[in-house]
Amino acid sequence: MELWYSIVELLPFDWAQPGSMYFMKNALLAVLVISPLFGLVSTMVVHSRMSFFSDALGHSAFTGMAIGALCGLGEPTWGAVAFAVVFALLFNLVRRRSNLNSDTVIGVFSSTAVALGIFISTLGGRSFTKFNTLLIGDILSVEPAKVGVLALILLLMLLLWAVSFNQLMLSAVHPALADSRGVKVFWQEAGFSVAIAVVVTVSMTWVGLLVINSLLVLPAAAARNIARNMAQYHLISLLGAIVAGIAGLMTSYYIGSSAGASITLYLSAWFLLTFLLRKKG
């Protein structure tokens, strides 16, 4: 981290001065790791029409937090990760083995997760208020060790993309064709669902449950308006997420707003701009 602090201290901001405001420097590094994660995952979420699924995962992550707190875990986040992964695998299994539409299955799982989370968090007359921070998030509270975890997740996501990008895309566009080509569609979908679950759960504490789904949809949605090919689609989504992430963090610091909400508003403005610039026809 010392190398990172030395680099940040070259920036012309008051919080970048040597020996001070390490929380802001940690937050900037976290944004530079989280933003590419969201930009990358967003392309598959939008391409696979899984935006509601990522929202449901946020609810399951909240339930996992409640279960972790109930079990007395020192770090409830890992309980949330485990629950979200199980949730994602069960969702894919039920969707694969039933005749129900995906949105119906998502609705069943999402509503169940929310109800279970509220039930557990208020069990025995306990107050729900200790979970309020999960709704808004606080990226200024991120610790260097957690940034390292995010960086590892980003590396794993890049490896997943490099190894199975074509299979993932084919499975999303035409599952039957992918199956006929020898692609194990179920495991491709399950692996991607687990990846989304981990990204959502680990990031939720700092981004906030109320806006995390927007960060998984808006980067790619904006990119889709103006991208002319798949390479542009991924690049624009990635860059849009990074720029909005940095701008949102700066706005949050200087005017005292929620970082997650600020990032989302910048992404919304970016989507509106790309919508106006899109080629009609």
N, C-alpha and C positions, 0 to 999 in steps of 0.2 A: 504493500500500500504506500510505502514511502515514495516510490517512484511516481505513483499516481498523484500523490499530494504535491510533489515537486512540479509536475506538469501543470496541474490546475492552478498552482500559485503564479503561473505566468499570465493568467487571464486578468483582464482589467476590471475586476469586480471587487466590491468591498469584502464579500464573504470569501474571496479567494486569497486573502492576505495570509502570509505564513503563520502557522501556529494557532489558527483560529477557525471556528465554524467547520469542524470536521464533519459534522452531520450533513452539511450541505454538499460537501465534496463527495461523501459517500453516496448521497442521493443522486448526484449527477452521474456517478459511475453506474449506479443501479439503473438509471434511466437509459444509459447507453447500452445496457445489456438487455433490459426488459423490452425496449422499443423494437429492436430487431426481432426478438422472439415473437412479439405480437404481429409485426409486419409479415413475418414468414408464415406463421400459423394461419393468419388471416386469409391468405390466398387460398388455402385448402378449405377453410371453413366456408368461405363464400362459394368457391367452386363446387363444393360438395353439398351445398345447401344445408349446412349444419349450424346456422346461426342460433336457432332456438336450442339446439343441443348444448352449445357452449354456455348459454344462459342457465340451462338446467344443471350443468356441472358446477356453476357458481353456487347454486342452492345446495347441491350435495356437499360442496366444500364447507359451507357454513355448518351443515349437519355434522360433518366430520370434526370440525372444531368443537362443537358442543359435546360430542362423544369423547373426544380427547380430554376436554376439561372435566367431564364427569368421571373419567377413569383416573384423573389426577396426573396426567402426563405433564412433564415439565415444559414440553414444547408441543402444544396441541396441533401445530401445523402438520406434523408427521402423521397424526391420526387423521387429519383432513385429507392428506395425500392418499393414504391407504383407502379411505372410504370412497374418495372420488374415483380411484382406479377401479375398485370393485363395481361402483356405480356405472362406469363407462363400459366395462366388460358385460355386465348384466343387461345393459341397454342394447348392446349389439346382439347379444344372444336372443333376447326377446324379439327384437326387430326381425332377426333372421328367421326365427321359427314361428312367427305369427303372421296373420294376414292383415294386421293393422297397419295403417299408414304411419310413417315416421313421426309426424307431428302429434299423432294420438299417443304413441308410445312415449314420446318426450313429455307430453302433458301429464301422463300417468306418473312417470318417474319424478318429474319436477315438483308436482304438487305433493307427492309422498315425501320427498326429501325436505321440502319446506315445513310440512306439518311435523315430521319427525324431529327436525332441528328445533322448532319452537317448543315442542313437547319436552324434549330433553333439557333444553336450556332453562325452562321454567319449572321443571320437576321439583317437587318439594317446596314450592313457593319461592324459588330463587328468582332473583331479578334478571331481566333480559338486558339491562343497561350495559353490562360488562362486554356485551357483544356488539354494542353500537359502533365501536371503532372499525369493525369489519365492514360496515355498510359504506363508510366514507373512505377509509384507508389513511395511512400516514407514511408516505415514502421518506419523510425526514427521519423516521425512526429506524431505517434500515441499517444493519450492522455489516462490517466488512466480511464476516464469515458467510452471511446470507448472500452477499453479492457474489462470492465465490461459488455458492450453490447455483445461483442463476447463470453464471458463466458456464458452469459444467452442463447445465440443461441446454443452453444455447449451442454448445459444442455437439451434444448428442443429437439435437434437432438438425443441425447441419449435416451430420453423418447420416441421419435417417433420410434426409432429402437426397443426398448424393447416392445412396444405395438403392432407394426404392421410389424415386420421384416418378418415373414413367409408369410404374405399376400402380402407384397411388392415383395418378391422374386418370389412367384407363379404368380403374375400379370405380372412380367417381363418375366418369362420363357414361360408361357402358359396362355395368357389372357382369352381364351375361357374356359379353365378348371377352372381357378380362378372364373370366372363368374358363372359357373355351381355349384361351391362350396359355393356360396353365398357371395363371396368377391366383394365389390363394386369397380370394377377395375378403373372406371373413377375417383372416388374420391381418390383412392390410388395414381393413377398417378398424379392427380392434386395436392394432398398434397405434394408429393415428388418434383414435379416441383416447387412449391412455396418455399420449403425448399432450393432447389438449387438456386433459384432466390435471396433469402435473403442472403445466404452465399456469392454468387458471388458479389452482390451489396455492401454489407457492407465491404467486404475484398478488393474490387477493388482499393480503394483510396491508400492502402498501398502496395498491391502486383503489381498492374499494369494491364491494360486491355490487353496488348499484350501477356502476359504470363499466365494469370489467368486460361485459359482453360487447359493449360499443367498441372497445379497443380491439376486439377480435373480429369485428365486422367492417368498421369504417375504413381502415387502411386499404384493404383489397377492394371494397366497394368504390372508393374514390379512384383507385388505379384502373379499375375495369372501365371507367368512363372514358379514359383517354388512351389506354394502352392499345397498341396495334398488334402485338404478338405476346407470346408467353414470357419472353425475357423481360420486355418492358413492364408487363403486368407485375412480375415479382419485384423488379427493381423499384418501380414507382411506389408500390406498397411498402417496401422496406424503407425507402428514403422518407416517404410521407410520415411514417410512424416515428422515425428518429427525429425529424424536424419538429413535429408536433410534441414529442416527448420532452425535448429540450425547452421549447417555448413554453410548454405548460408548467414545467418545473420553475422556470424563471418567473413566470407570472404568479405562480403560487407563493414564491418567496417574497416578491416585492409588494403584493397587494393582500397577502394573507388568505388566499383562497385554497380550496382543496386541489391538490396536484392532479389527482385522477380526473376530477371534473374539468379542470383547465385543459388537460391534454385532450379530453373528449371533445370539448368545444372547438379547439383548434382543428381537430380531425373533421368535425362537422363542417367547419368553414371550408376546409380543403375539399371535402366532398361536394359542397355547393359550387365551389369554383370549377372543379373538374366537370361537374354536371353541366354548367353553362358553357364550358369549352368543348364538350363532346361533339363529335361529328354526327349530325342527324342523318338518318337514312337507312 
